[in-house]
Amino acid sequence: MLQEAKDLQNAAVSKLVDILGEDKKEFTFKAPTGSGKTHMMADFMNRMLCADEKLVFIVSTLSKSNLAEQNYNQFKDLSEREFSNLRPYLINSDSSGESSLFIPGNYNVYVLPRDLYKDSAKLKKEGTFLNFLQMMTSPLVAESHQKTIYLIKDECHILTSNLDELQEYFSKIINFSATPKLSRKQNPDVEITNLEAENAKIIKTIVQGSDEDTLDDALTKFEQIKADYTNLLGVNPCLIIQISNKDKAEEELKNTIFPALANHQDLKWIYISGNEKESDSNDTVKKLPVSKWKEYMKQSTSSISVIIFKMVISEGYDIPRACMLYQIRESESDQLNEQVMGRVRRNPRLLDFETLNEEAQKLAMTAWIWANFPEQSGETKQVNLFKDYDIQKSIRIKPTKLQNITAEKSFDIVSYIKNLSDKKITHTGIFEMYQSLLKQDNDIQNLCYTYSTNFSKWRMFVENLSSIKTSYNDYICDYKKSMIVCEDVSFPCNSCYVENEKSITLDDWVWCRKDSESDFSFDSEAERKWAELLKDIRTSSIDETRNLSFASDSNKFLWGKNFPYNSEIKFEYYLNGVHVSYPDFVMKDKEGRIHIFEVKSDNESASIKIDKEEYEQKINALRKCYTECSTKTGHLFYIPILHGTEWQIYRYKNGNEEKITKSQFVDSLKSGTYQLQDSKFGALQVAAPTVDNSN
């Protein structure tokens, strides 16, 4: 998995843990289908249990498609591999045979299928679940055994009326969903947006099919990409057709679907209906029960190319090999449409995505969808480079990356391990060893599996993990050795951003909006203010005629926001793992110099809280990175930090760092001089955050 994906998930979980201390009972976590919601849920519970062993989690989830059992199995697997604080238990109607039900009290994560707790269900009628909650929270129980219960509502957009009757027993309620119900006040407190998940290569980017395309057109497109999918990804792809649940279903099958499939006879298909007798297939799998079909269809090597559903597949059915959706059914629910689309947006090679070549990565990250697209609360705006000037030729940036230690000519992993003196057995078993390896960077894990041609070598590597990690850190943190300059890049031809209130009007930078509007949004108030500053500098460099086209005029500045989507303008740095910095702005001045800006702010607001230690570590890591980047690339790098209403600016040129004011920065651009004094690299001293109520 890419480090960007891990960082995105980790940051979201960290924020959820942080805000749980706020004085309210209910919180909502929103993340796209396929973004690793179950993994983040487990990570969250593990962190909370690490801090408070008296916590107990009830995870309420859907009963259909065996989703509860699926979640339980994932929690159990994760507890053995990564999150050792979890002790999961699946509540089911067979908990105690034919006698009254019983829920044991020696677990801390209880997965509850929603339909097991309804008026007609044994779990509620006998009072088993209520008695369990009372026993766990009763003040009459010895204090050392009394528990605090948190309720997690997985797929919270589905109503859970019966559980809502038990709110007095839950200290906190945490909603998880890709489509939380705003009408029930499930406003996201923590959110991973679709765009963020796409940028981190967790979910696929959507290519929207034309309204004019027929099902036959979709099947033809599927056949075009099928061979590449198999050869480049080692995955057999599939196309999902979703049809109506009611009267039109049989008509659509007879008049639309089966005639189209007849034109593509090499494709194996399965039709799944709510009625098992109606289900069908043109594959030998039809001899199996439908429950077996569903499991077979999930496999990446399954021969089934087309899956036809006569039911809603909005939740609980994960099939990462699905890359196309053709929706025939009519739906007026944006929430439903978004859930359905999530079925084909999972990354089929998420865990080893970094090993794929560029062509394979692009293919793995594309989903083709013909459907009714839902309205978005934060609308995505498409942008293209300004056409009247060849920006990609004019602005060339040298990105950098950190090489693996194996690139160091003096390092040989075979000789290194052979010469290690520390060869004592330090782990109690293979599972503990595996957990230790999973906690390491991708580079160290890859190094392990490159070296380990047999189990004996694998064990020797992991037993010496501490020494190997020390050598790796020494190398990777020495940017003079590990940092290399990559091939020149520029702004991509097109990108996008999510619209918000932090916007300004811009009509003379590198971007133009696809809808011809001139307002552009930014990720933070600090970014917006820095954009205003660059805009003012740009404006002052243009003569009175205000020619807004990008004519070849050496007196003009070319600048733009580095929207992360499609961007190759990035710089790797190390901070407890390899991370990627996508700087916020890039500018070329009238002297032809490239200026790169990473904008920060230490201002807090009602919605933004700052972890001072984490913030300081991040800034110092970027300072060290940009110092070496400025030497290797020849570009000028800046970290402007908004403190209150003033800018504190760190500038880097030829390996030197200097702290300057806003006026010094503006004057240097006007004069074209950038004389920096040598300065020793020291730790950043972070001032106390300034409370900004305007954000």
Secondary structure as GFF3:
##gff-version 3
##sequence-region A 1 695
A	DSSP	alpha_helix	3	19	.	.	.	ID=ss1
A	DSSP	beta_strand	26	30	.	.	.	ID=ss2
A	DSSP	alpha_helix	37	51	.	.	.	ID=ss3
A	DSSP	beta_strand	55	61	.	.	.	ID=ss4
A	DSSP	three_ten_helix	64	66	.	.	.	ID=ss5
A	DSSP	alpha_helix	67	81	.	.	.	ID=ss6
A	DSSP	beta_strand	88	90	.	.	.	ID=ss7
A	DSSP	beta_strand	109	113	.	.	.	ID=ss8
A	DSSP	three_ten_helix	114	116	.	.	.	ID=ss9
A	DSSP	alpha_helix	122	125	.	.	.	ID=ss10
A	DSSP	alpha_helix	128	137	.	.	.	ID=ss11
A	DSSP	beta_strand	148	154	.	.	.	ID=ss12
A	DSSP	alpha_helix	161	164	.	.	.	ID=ss13
A	DSSP	three_ten_helix	167	169	.	.	.	ID=ss14
A	DSSP	beta_strand	172	177	.	.	.	ID=ss15
A	DSSP	three_ten_helix	182	184	.	.	.	ID=ss16
A	DSSP	beta_strand	190	191	.	.	.	ID=ss17
A	DSSP	alpha_helix	194	199	.	.	.	ID=ss18
A	DSSP	beta_strand	205	208	.	.	.	ID=ss19
A	DSSP	alpha_helix	215	233	.	.	.	ID=ss20
A	DSSP	beta_strand	238	242	.	.	.	ID=ss21
A	DSSP	alpha_helix	248	252	.	.	.	ID=ss22
A	DSSP	pi_helix	253	257	.	.	.	ID=ss23
A	DSSP	alpha_helix	258	262	.	.	.	ID=ss24
A	DSSP	beta_strand	268	272	.	.	.	ID=ss25
A	DSSP	beta_strand	280	281	.	.	.	ID=ss26
A	DSSP	three_ten_helix	284	287	.	.	.	ID=ss27
A	DSSP	alpha_helix	290	298	.	.	.	ID=ss28
A	DSSP	beta_strand	304	309	.	.	.	ID=ss29
A	DSSP	beta_strand	322	327	.	.	.	ID=ss30
A	DSSP	alpha_helix	334	341	.	.	.	ID=ss31
A	DSSP	three_ten_helix	342	344	.	.	.	ID=ss32
A	DSSP	three_ten_helix	350	355	.	.	.	ID=ss33
A	DSSP	alpha_helix	358	364	.	.	.	ID=ss34
A	DSSP	beta_strand	366	370	.	.	.	ID=ss35
A	DSSP	beta_strand	380	385	.	.	.	ID=ss36
A	DSSP	alpha_helix	391	394	.	.	.	ID=ss37
A	DSSP	beta_strand	400	402	.	.	.	ID=ss38
A	DSSP	three_ten_helix	405	407	.	.	.	ID=ss39
A	DSSP	alpha_helix	413	419	.	.	.	ID=ss40
A	DSSP	alpha_helix	430	438	.	.	.	ID=ss41
A	DSSP	alpha_helix	442	451	.	.	.	ID=ss42
A	DSSP	alpha_helix	455	463	.	.	.	ID=ss43
A	DSSP	alpha_helix	465	476	.	.	.	ID=ss44
A	DSSP	alpha_helix	479	482	.	.	.	ID=ss45
A	DSSP	beta_strand	483	485	.	.	.	ID=ss46
A	DSSP	beta_strand	494	498	.	.	.	ID=ss47
A	DSSP	beta_strand	503	505	.	.	.	ID=ss48
A	DSSP	beta_strand	511	513	.	.	.	ID=ss49
A	DSSP	beta_strand	519	521	.	.	.	ID=ss50
A	DSSP	alpha_helix	525	540	.	.	.	ID=ss51
A	DSSP	beta_strand	558	561	.	.	.	ID=ss52
A	DSSP	beta_strand	571	574	.	.	.	ID=ss53
A	DSSP	beta_strand	578	581	.	.	.	ID=ss54
A	DSSP	beta_strand	585	588	.	.	.	ID=ss55
A	DSSP	beta_strand	594	597	.	.	.	ID=ss56
A	DSSP	beta_strand	600	601	.	.	.	ID=ss57
A	DSSP	beta_strand	603	604	.	.	.	ID=ss58
A	DSSP	alpha_helix	612	633	.	.	.	ID=ss59
A	DSSP	beta_strand	636	643	.	.	.	ID=ss60
A	DSSP	beta_strand	646	653	.	.	.	ID=ss61
A	DSSP	beta_strand	656	660	.	.	.	ID=ss62
A	DSSP	alpha_helix	662	671	.	.	.	ID=ss63
A	DSSP	beta_strand	690	691	.	.	.	ID=ss64
###
